[in-house]
């Protein structure tokens, strides 16, 4: 097995601090889309970092990347991850996003019980919850807002 030659730990919640530091030290912004990070939206700068800084053949740790991304940009992130996987990269991603959890050929580990457990995509709580919401939105909203079912 070839040794990884690139790596990065990225936490969406602390990316603002990274951006501020990068500007303070007058970093070359070619790895961030050729523009200062604070001149980009949060999602744009986050995706630019992944698309320009992550080179492939690496191990990348992402902590809740969906916090920086709209739903459409989460799909863009899936494309970027897939492209990097084709270049020999591996990802460890902490996420609650049903979009990101849908990545093909991924292993999903749940930490919701006392011991970590591998689960299927359909067993992910966020997938289950959104599936229920999309199947019966009116009832779910009624339960949330009124504390009762629309059937009662």
Phi, psi and omega in degrees: 000133181287141180286140177296140180246001181214157177191161182194142170249124184229122177244116185304321183295331182257008183296329177302318179295322176298316181298317179297315179298317180300320179287324179298322181266009178053052180296148172292121186272014179296335178273005182230025178088018177063020175222146175308140187299320182288352175269003179245157173293163180302312181295319180297314181294323179296312179293323178298320177301313181294318183285331183256329185268322181283119188260346184103168185051044183227172173247120185239128179251119182240124180256107179048059181298338180296340179299335181263354194235138170290170179302311179300324179288336173295324175293322175298321178297320177302318178297315179298316178298314180301317178298321179288325176298320177297339178263020175086016181273157173233149181232141165242116186235126172266120186205151171247003185281121177297335176292308182291326179293344181279001181306123180301148177062024178264158176253123182254123179247126177264136176248024182281345179247185182297328180237143177302143185220131175285131181230163176278165178303316182293343178270355179293130181305321181292324176294313181300315182296312180293326176299315177298318180299313182291330180285326184211067184302314183300316180295316180299315180294322177298315178298319181291315187272329185245351180072018179214163179280148176291346179279343186272000000 
